[in-house]
Amino acid sequence: MDRRHFIAAGAASAAWALSRPALAQAQQFSIATGTTGAVYYPLGGAMANILSKKVPGWAVTAEATAGSVANMHMIRDGKAEMALTQCDTAYDAIKGLDKFVGKPVESRTLCVVYPNLVHFVTMEGTGINKLSDIKGKRISTSAPVSGSEVMAQRAMEELGLKNTDIKRERLAPAESTNAMKDGKLDGYFFNGGPPVAAITDLAATQGIKIKLIDTAELVPALNKKYGPVFSASKIKAKSYPNQNEDVPVIAIWNILIVPAKMPDAQAYTIIKTLWENHPDLLATHKATTDMVAENQKTANSSVPFHPGALKYFAEKGIKLS
């Protein structure tokens, strides 16, 4: 079924009660996620599984993508009905900035999910002890058309570095880990909720001792330039094998978004179903520990909340400040 037909079908049912015959027909739509070695993909898969099982007549799939930028493009182009994205990318998209100049994305937030922490991963022996040390090194700025790549480029710009100042690769986290194991890479950027599977894999590799580099020092300059979408956080000690100390890093909240034109009742059904099955999401990835009432704030989302989500949160007594 054409996805536009799916959205139109949603508008035709005013109540969207789960037992209505209209929902007995197979309704297919997708969630744009991320690369298979990161957090978005398994989390999106869990969301798709919950919606497919709990809402009669829905068949929801998770699509592997390059990440946030690609996901916002898919929402804009009608190729996905839901997407996980970083709020800095979503801010650019709704304002028509950077990768979205001339083509803004009309979207709305269903919920704030968890904060992405900006990892810079290296290992002993590379000579990288602070972020500015990457000059002249073999560095992956993450997968093309990903939020991680955008963040890497912005971080480098604040450090006064250009792509020509590093030996640049553009690899997804799993590919970056393999390249580091093979001695072909000195470090890589990736935004994710710890533990990121690919980083855990690298840290657990015999003969390798990873180092996570402080990125939090860039927060004030980034907020001044790109808007109030960044905050200081930390990767807690023991998040990865042999990581014995907290590491200060940039935090960027992840949000679950839908097209602005999605019918209110359909958006309500999605967030209600996911919220009431939160233990299943938590069992998939502990990053969703942060998908709680106190984090549902307008300050944590660069995109306005969807009216359907606002209705559900109001019923639950959750006040968005």
Secondary structure in CASP SS format (residue, H / E / C, confidence):
PFRMAT SS
TARGET T0000
AUTHOR 0000-0000-0000
METHOD secondary structure of the structure
MODEL  1
M C 1.00
D C 1.00
R H 1.00
R H 1.00
H H 1.00
F H 1.00
I H 1.00
A H 1.00
A H 1.00
G H 1.00
A H 1.00
A H 1.00
S C 1.00
A C 1.00
A C 1.00
W C 1.00
A C 1.00
L C 1.00
S C 1.00
R C 1.00
P H 1.00
A H 1.00
L H 1.00
A H 1.00
Q C 1.00
A C 1.00
Q E 1.00
Q E 1.00
F E 1.00
S E 1.00
I E 1.00
A E 1.00
T C 1.00
G C 1.00
T C 1.00
T C 1.00
G C 1.00
A C 1.00
V C 1.00
Y H 1.00
Y H 1.00
P H 1.00
L H 1.00
G H 1.00
G H 1.00
A H 1.00
M H 1.00
A H 1.00
N H 1.00
I H 1.00
L H 1.00
S H 1.00
K H 1.00
K H 1.00
V C 1.00
P C 1.00
G C 1.00
W E 1.00
A E 1.00
V E 1.00
T E 1.00
A E 1.00
E E 1.00
A C 1.00
T C 1.00
A C 1.00
G C 1.00
S H 1.00
V H 1.00
A H 1.00
N H 1.00
M H 1.00
H H 1.00
M H 1.00
I H 1.00
R H 1.00
D C 1.00
G C 1.00
K C 1.00
A C 1.00
E C 1.00
M E 1.00
A E 1.00
L E 1.00
T E 1.00
Q E 1.00
C H 1.00
D H 1.00
T H 1.00
A H 1.00
Y H 1.00
D H 1.00
A H 1.00
I H 1.00
K H 1.00
G C 1.00
L C 1.00
D H 1.00
K H 1.00
F H 1.00
V C 1.00
G C 1.00
K C 1.00
P C 1.00
V C 1.00
E C 1.00
S E 1.00
R E 1.00
T E 1.00
L E 1.00
C E 1.00
V E 1.00
V E 1.00
Y E 1.00
P E 1.00
N E 1.00
L E 1.00
V E 1.00
H E 1.00
F E 1.00
V E 1.00
T E 1.00
M E 1.00
E C 1.00
G C 1.00
T C 1.00
G C 1.00
I C 1.00
N C 1.00
K C 1.00
L H 1.00
S H 1.00
D H 1.00
I H 1.00
K C 1.00
G C 1.00
K C 1.00
R E 1.00
I E 1.00
S E 1.00
T C 1.00
S C 1.00
A C 1.00
P C 1.00
V C 1.00
S C 1.00
G H 1.00
S H 1.00
E H 1.00
V H 1.00
M H 1.00
A H 1.00
Q H 1.00
R H 1.00
A H 1.00
M H 1.00
E H 1.00
E H 1.00
L C 1.00
G C 1.00
L C 1.00
K C 1.00
N H 1.00
T H 1.00
D H 1.00
I C 1.00
K E 1.00
R E 1.00
E E 1.00
R C 1.00
L C 1.00
A C 1.00
P H 1.00
A H 1.00
E H 1.00
S H 1.00
T H 1.00
N H 1.00
A H 1.00
M H 1.00
K H 1.00
D C 1.00
G C 1.00
K C 1.00
L C 1.00
D C 1.00
G E 1.00
Y E 1.00
F E 1.00
F E 1.00
N E 1.00
G E 1.00
G C 1.00
P C 1.00
P C 1.00
V C 1.00
A H 1.00
A H 1.00
I H 1.00
T H 1.00
D H 1.00
L H 1.00
A H 1.00
A C 1.00
T C 1.00
Q C 1.00
G C 1.00
I C 1.00
K C 1.00
I E 1.00
K E 1.00
L E 1.00
I C 1.00
D C 1.00
T C 1.00
A H 1.00
E H 1.00
L H 1.00
V H 1.00
P H 1.00
A H 1.00
L H 1.00
N H 1.00
K H 1.00
K H 1.00
Y H 1.00
G C 1.00
P C 1.00
V C 1.00
F C 1.00
S E 1.00
A E 1.00
S E 1.00
K E 1.00
I E 1.00
K C 1.00
A C 1.00
K C 1.00
S C 1.00
Y C 1.00
P C 1.00
N C 1.00
Q C 1.00
N C 1.00
E C 1.00
D C 1.00
V E 1.00
P E 1.00
V E 1.00
I E 1.00
A E 1.00
I E 1.00
W E 1.00
N E 1.00
I E 1.00
L E 1.00
I E 1.00
V E 1.00
P E 1.00
A C 1.00
K C 1.00
M C 1.00
P C 1.00
D H 1.00
A H 1.00
Q H 1.00
A H 1.00
Y H 1.00
T H 1.00
I H 1.00
I H 1.00
K H 1.00
T H 1.00
L H 1.00
W H 1.00
E C 1.00
N C 1.00
H H 1.00
P H 1.00
D H 1.00
L H 1.00
L H 1.00
A H 1.00
T H 1.00
H C 1.00
K H 1.00
A H 1.00
T H 1.00
T H 1.00
D H 1.00
M C 1.00
V C 1.00
A H 1.00
E H 1.00
N H 1.00
Q C 1.00
K C 1.00
T H 1.00
A H 1.00
N H 1.00
S C 1.00
S C 1.00
V C 1.00
P C 1.00
F E 1.00
H C 1.00
P H 1.00
G H 1.00
A H 1.00
L H 1.00
K H 1.00
Y H 1.00
F H 1.00
A H 1.00
E H 1.00
K C 1.00
G C 1.00
I C 1.00
K C 1.00
L C 1.00
S C 1.00
END
